Amino acid sequence: MKYVSTRGSAPALDFEGATLAGLASDGGLYVPEAWPQFSADEIAAMRGLPYAELATRVMLPFVEGSLTEDELRGLCQHAYGKFAHAAVTPLKQFDEQHWLLELFHGPTLAFKDVALQLLGLLFETFLSRSSDHLTIVGATSGDTGSAAINAVAGRDRIDIFMLHPDGRISDVQRRQMTTVLAPNVHNIAIDGSFDDAQASVKRMFNDPEMTGRFHIGAVNSINWARLMAQVVYYFAAALQLGAPERKVAFAVPTGNFGDVFAGYVAAQMGLPVEQLIVATNVNDILHRALSEGDYSTGTVTPTAAPSMDIQVSSNFERLLFDCAGRDGEALAEQMRGFEESKAMRLTNAQREGAAHLFASARADADDTARAMRWAYEQCGEIIDPHTAIGLHAARQAGIAADVPVVTLATAHPAKFRDAVERATGVRPALPARVGDLFSREERYATLGGDYASIATYVAEHAIEAG
Ligand SMILES: *Cc1c(COP(=O)(O)O)cnc(C)c1O
């Protein structure tokens, strides 16, 4: 399988190359040159498979040329063997129509573990082939940092530097990162906001002084391998609910458009998907883009669902590329305009292409709290604020009663227990697997927000590329 850039001018790469590159050299994102197809019979034959085996079947066409089937199966068994639930991504029922897909049974309690546990193993496998060393640099407002650190802690040939804004993430989120004491994990609290941290990371990717000495890698969802791993649970849920004979709709709490784009990929591969409902909080750029064609950024409003407090959704570019004729040159032009003015109109072709599968909805603070209360009072389920935004969107989408609607549960409620307690009166307990989080030793550096001190720290602690 070859991967091409959404902006048309970077060289095509194989799966290994696209995984290690992250962003394409022309500023675009890698997508497969064509979508693999499964027939209805092939999908029916996936029923009842253990999750790691299903993952192997669904992902095999994407890794062709870079991993053998047995290598992929070994990595999937290793990655998904660590989940706290035998089904890995179990499905629960709310009412006659609505279902909950629990994606938070990994080590750090958010859906990002599903992809990052595999990505850590892919990095290690590919780096050992070339004797290379990868320096991962990232900024986090919470969930990505802990999931990425857990996935690469103690692995050969990788260092990870994770910046977080000092004092602006929850205690649970900070401790999930800073209590990992493996020597290749470097946590840095910076004096500044998440945007300051993110700006320093972006600058480092473009700093020849740093990129000349270190192979700098990315773990956010611009990395294709993350989206690929997320395609699997759309198949898992739909198969449980009657695919391929029966269509299923999904409601997805959305920030960077990675998770819901994986649902789009599943549909392109032949999974019968009725609709993908993009759920946003009041930071609603995607809702405006999908309903009115207006993709323009505003200022970020902090909400009870911080992992969705985002104004630019990187992966939306992948949809704009794929749903309107795959014209990389035209898209590069459109994205250059957006980067200058922070606003763009979708073309008619893009709006029509997206409308075949996508709908969207926005939930404010009241909608979110109401959805948490409905789940608890009507169904006995405690859900986190991100999931509640998805459930709100699912229940107002007007899907025909005979089509099941699956809301993706993106975080464990204990990760956001203050907001859950405010809405429901119940304070969810941390699961046993993270239970001693508050008695573990923490380790992290504290630096000023300026780029120079961050770059110096990374250069002093990283290992040069081989
Ligand atoms: C990252 C995250 C999201 C948003 O997912 P995207 O793939 O960025 O759209 C939603 N909920 C939670 C809990 C998250 O951590």
The ligand as an ORCA input file, in Angstrom:
! r2SCAN-3c Opt
* xyz 0 1
  C      -9.038     13.320     21.900
  C     -10.398     13.193     22.477
  C     -11.560     13.493     21.724
  C     -11.495     14.045     20.317
  O     -11.065     13.081     19.393
  P     -10.547     13.538     17.919
  O     -10.034     12.292     17.302
  O      -9.472     14.559     18.181
  O     -11.720     14.115     17.208
  C     -12.793     13.281     22.313
  N     -12.901     12.822     23.577
  C     -11.817     12.529     24.335
  C     -12.007     12.065     25.730
  C     -10.528     12.693     23.814
  O      -9.449     12.410     24.582
*
